């Protein structure tokens, strides 16, 4: 979700926490994926960001990513080259019927 959309939600009256929950937990639930992602819980996909600032004080802190954890594995951290591989969920959503068939 673009930062401009998050800021618009805040300008409309939502707190920073409400904006973050809406962009994560609520979005996952609406997409029918709440049992797999959207919150940090045992048994869910361990995909999350660690940011340098406090997004509750300033949502723009979400742009200053220090660490990226995907599937419980650090894929980006300070001083390490960034991985460019997309999320497996995104990969699956881009596949057509032909790509999912066994050959």
Phi and psi in degrees as GROMACS dihedral restraints (atoms count N, CA, C in turn):
[ dihedral_restraints ]
;  ai    aj    ak    al  type     phi  dphi    fc
    3     4     5     6     1   -62.7    20    10
    4     5     6     7     1   146.4    20    10
    6     7     8     9     1   -59.2    20    10
    7     8     9    10     1   -31.5    20    10
    9    10    11    12     1   -62.5    20    10
   10    11    12    13     1   -35.2    20    10
   12    13    14    15     1   -69.9    20    10
   13    14    15    16     1   -39.6    20    10
   15    16    17    18     1   -63.2    20    10
   16    17    18    19     1   -43.3    20    10
   18    19    20    21     1   -66.2    20    10
   19    20    21    22     1   -36.6    20    10
   21    22    23    24     1   -63.7    20    10
   22    23    24    25     1   -38.3    20    10
   24    25    26    27     1   -63.4    20    10
   25    26    27    28     1   -40.5    20    10
   27    28    29    30     1   -68.1    20    10
   28    29    30    31     1   -42.0    20    10
   30    31    32    33     1   -62.4    20    10
   31    32    33    34     1   -27.7    20    10
   33    34    35    36     1   -78.6    20    10
   34    35    36    37     1    -4.3    20    10
   36    37    38    39     1   119.7    20    10
   37    38    39    40     1    -4.6    20    10
   39    40    41    42     1   -78.0    20    10
   40    41    42    43     1   147.6    20    10
   42    43    44    45     1   -75.8    20    10
   43    44    45    46     1   165.4    20    10
   45    46    47    48     1   -58.6    20    10
   46    47    48    49     1   -41.6    20    10
   48    49    50    51     1   -63.0    20    10
   49    50    51    52     1   -42.5    20    10
   51    52    53    54     1   -63.0    20    10
   52    53    54    55     1   -37.9    20    10
   54    55    56    57     1   -64.1    20    10
   55    56    57    58     1   -47.0    20    10
   57    58    59    60     1   -65.0    20    10
   58    59    60    61     1   -42.8    20    10
   60    61    62    63     1   -63.6    20    10
   61    62    63    64     1   -40.5    20    10
   63    64    65    66     1   -63.0    20    10
   64    65    66    67     1   -39.1    20    10
   66    67    68    69     1   -78.3    20    10
   67    68    69    70     1   -13.9    20    10
   69    70    71    72     1  -117.3    20    10
   70    71    72    73     1   -78.2    20    10
   72    73    74    75     1   -60.5    20    10
   73    74    75    76     1   -52.9    20    10
   75    76    77    78     1   -65.0    20    10
   76    77    78    79     1   -41.5    20    10
   78    79    80    81     1   -61.3    20    10
   79    80    81    82     1   -42.3    20    10
   81    82    83    84     1   -63.3    20    10
   82    83    84    85     1   -41.7    20    10
   84    85    86    87     1   -63.9    20    10
   85    86    87    88     1   -44.2    20    10
   87    88    89    90     1   -62.4    20    10
   88    89    90    91     1   -34.8    20    10
   90    91    92    93     1   -82.3    20    10
   91    92    93    94     1     1.5    20    10
   93    94    95    96     1    74.4    20    10
   94    95    96    97     1    20.9    20    10
   96    97    98    99     1  -115.2    20    10
   97    98    99   100     1    12.0    20    10
   99   100   101   102     1   -58.1    20    10
  100   101   102   103     1   -27.0    20    10
  102   103   104   105     1   -75.8    20    10
  103   104   105   106     1   -14.8    20    10
  105   106   107   108     1  -108.1    20    10
  106   107   108   109     1   -32.0    20    10
  108   109   110   111     1  -152.7    20    10
  109   110   111   112     1   178.4    20    10
  111   112   113   114     1   107.9    20    10
  112   113   114   115     1   -25.8    20    10
  114   115   116   117     1  -140.2    20    10
  115   116   117   118     1   161.5    20    10
  117   118   119   120     1   -95.0    20    10
  118   119   120   121     1   105.7    20    10
  120   121   122   123     1  -145.6    20    10
  121   122   123   124     1   154.4    20    10
  123   124   125   126     1   -58.3    20    10
  124   125   126   127     1   132.7    20    10
  126   127   128   129     1    92.9    20    10
  127   128   129   130     1   -10.3    20    10
  129   130   131   132     1   -96.1    20    10
  130   131   132   133     1   163.4    20    10
  132   133   134   135     1   -59.5    20    10
  133   134   135   136     1   132.5    20    10
  135   136   137   138     1   -93.6    20    10
  136   137   138   139     1    69.0    20    10
  138   139   140   141     1  -112.8    20    10
  139   140   141   142     1   117.4    20    10
  141   142   143   144     1  -161.1    20    10
  142   143   144   145     1   167.4    20    10
  144   145   146   147     1  -110.5    20    10
  145   146   147   148     1   148.4    20    10
  147   148   149   150     1  -115.9    20    10
  148   149   150   151     1   122.5    20    10
  150   151   152   153     1  -107.1    20    10
  151   152   153   154     1   158.9    20    10
  153   154   155   156     1   -78.8    20    10
  154   155   156   157     1   -27.5    20    10
  156   157   158   159     1  -105.0    20    10
  157   158   159   160     1  -166.1    20    10
  159   160   161   162     1  -109.5    20    10
  160   161   162   163     1   100.3    20    10
  162   163   164   165     1   -66.5    20    10
  163   164   165   166     1   -16.9    20    10
  165   166   167   168     1   -72.9    20    10
  166   167   168   169     1   -26.8    20    10
  168   169   170   171     1   -88.6    20    10
  169   170   171   172     1   -30.6    20    10
  171   172   173   174     1  -156.0    20    10
  172   173   174   175     1   111.8    20    10
  174   175   176   177     1   -58.1    20    10
  175   176   177   178     1   -25.4    20    10
  177   178   179   180     1   -64.8    20    10
  178   179   180   181     1   -14.9    20    10
  180   181   182   183     1   -61.5    20    10
  181   182   183   184     1   -22.9    20    10
  183   184   185   186     1   -65.2    20    10
  184   185   186   187     1   -17.3    20    10
  186   187   188   189     1   -82.9    20    10
  187   188   189   190     1   -16.5    20    10
  189   190   191   192     1   -99.5    20    10
  190   191   192   193     1    74.0    20    10
  192   193   194   195     1   -79.9    20    10
  193   194   195   196     1   126.3    20    10
  195   196   197   198     1   -96.1    20    10
  196   197   198   199     1   -42.8    20    10
  198   199   200   201     1  -134.0    20    10
  199   200   201   202     1   145.5    20    10
  201   202   203   204     1  -123.7    20    10
  202   203   204   205     1   124.0    20    10
  204   205   206   207     1  -113.7    20    10
  205   206   207   208     1   125.9    20    10
  207   208   209   210     1  -129.4    20    10
  208   209   210   211     1   122.9    20    10
  210   211   212   213     1    60.6    20    10
  211   212   213   214     1    29.0    20    10
  213   214   215   216     1    81.4    20    10
  214   215   216   217     1     2.1    20    10
  216   217   218   219     1  -113.3    20    10
  217   218   219   220     1   133.8    20    10
  219   220   221   222     1   -69.2    20    10
  220   221   222   223     1   121.7    20    10
  222   223   224   225     1  -111.7    20    10
  223   224   225   226     1   -11.3    20    10
  225   226   227   228     1  -150.0    20    10
  226   227   228   229     1   129.8    20    10
  228   229   230   231     1  -148.2    20    10
  229   230   231   232     1   164.7    20    10
  231   232   233   234     1   -54.1    20    10
  232   233   234   235     1   131.5    20    10
  234   235   236   237     1    84.2    20    10
  235   236   237   238     1    -2.4    20    10
  237   238   239   240     1  -114.0    20    10
  238   239   240   241     1   139.1    20    10
  240   241   242   243     1   -59.0    20    10
  241   242   243   244     1   142.5    20    10
  243   244   245   246     1   -77.0    20    10
  244   245   246   247     1   137.3    20    10
  246   247   248   249     1   -77.4    20    10
  247   248   249   250     1   140.9    20    10
  249   250   251   252     1  -105.5    20    10
  250   251   252   253     1     5.2    20    10
  252   253   254   255     1   -74.6    20    10
  253   254   255   256     1   133.7    20    10
  255   256   257   258     1   -75.3    20    10
  256   257   258   259     1   165.7    20    10
  258   259   260   261     1   -62.5    20    10
  259   260   261   262     1   142.2    20    10
  261   262   263   264     1   -61.6    20    10
  262   263   264   265     1   -29.5    20    10
  264   265   266   267     1   -66.4    20    10
  265   266   267   268     1   -39.9    20    10
  267   268   269   270     1   -66.4    20    10
  268   269   270   271     1   -41.3    20    10
  270   271   272   273     1   -56.7    20    10
  271   272   273   274     1   -47.1    20    10
  273   274   275   276     1   -62.9    20    10
  274   275   276   277     1   -37.3    20    10
  276   277   278   279     1   -72.0    20    10
  277   278   279   280     1   -19.3    20    10
  279   280   281   282     1   -92.4    20    10
  280   281   282   283     1    -8.3    20    10
  282   283   284   285     1   -77.7    20    10
  283   284   285   286     1   142.4    20    10
  285   286   287   288     1   -92.7    20    10
  286   287   288   289     1   174.1    20    10
  288   289   290   291     1   -56.5    20    10
  289   290   291   292     1   -36.3    20    10
  291   292   293   294     1   -66.0    20    10
  292   293   294   295     1   -34.8    20    10
  294   295   296   297     1   -71.8    20    10
  295   296   297   298     1   -20.7    20    10
  297   298   299   300     1   -93.4    20    10
  298   299   300   301     1    -7.4    20    10
  300   301   302   303     1   -82.2    20    10
  301   302   303   304     1   146.9    20    10
  303   304   305   306     1   -77.2    20    10
  304   305   306   307     1   134.7    20    10
